[in-house]
């Protein structure tokens, strides 16, 4: 993502911006909060969330979203490698 909340945004403002971004495709901020499991506010900006492929495609088309990638750690959990998402 572009830097959530713009230059000078606090960590909480970046988290809130990520929630609002995901809420645009899920329909509510409450639902977005339930789906997000990781937020990066340091060197790279983005978040990890549990969504299906259709929702992922919608998210990818939003302003400020540079790209959407699958979470390979979550895939490992599904394959029985013991990684927890």
DAMO-V851399 format. One record per residue. N is the residue number from 1. RES is the residue in one small letter. PHI is phi in whole degrees, -180 to 180 (999 if undefined). Layout:
N RES PHI
N RES PHI
This chain:
1 x 999
2 x -62
3 x -62
4 x -61
5 x 83
6 x 85
7 x -60
8 x 83
9 x -69
10 x -76
11 x -58
12 x -65
13 x -64
14 x -67
15 x -62
16 x -60
17 x -65
18 x -63
19 x -62
20 x -64
21 x -63
22 x -67
23 x -61
24 x -61
25 x -101
26 x -95
27 x 105
28 x -157
29 x -69
30 x -61
31 x -66
32 x -61
33 x -61
34 x -71
35 x -89
36 x -79
37 x -120
38 x -156
39 x -133
40 x -108
41 x -123
42 x -98
43 x -87
44 x -113
45 x -115
46 x 170
47 x -152
48 x -104
49 x -151
50 x -95
51 x -140
52 x -86
53 x -64
54 x -62
55 x -66
56 x -60
57 x -65
58 x -66
59 x -62
60 x -62
61 x -86
62 x -80
63 x -60
64 x 89
65 x -89
66 x -81
67 x -166
68 x -126
69 x -122
70 x -71
71 x -92
72 x -70
73 x -66
74 x -67
75 x -62
76 x -62
77 x -60
78 x -64
79 x -83
80 x 86
81 x -91
82 x 81
83 x -84
84 x -99
85 x -94
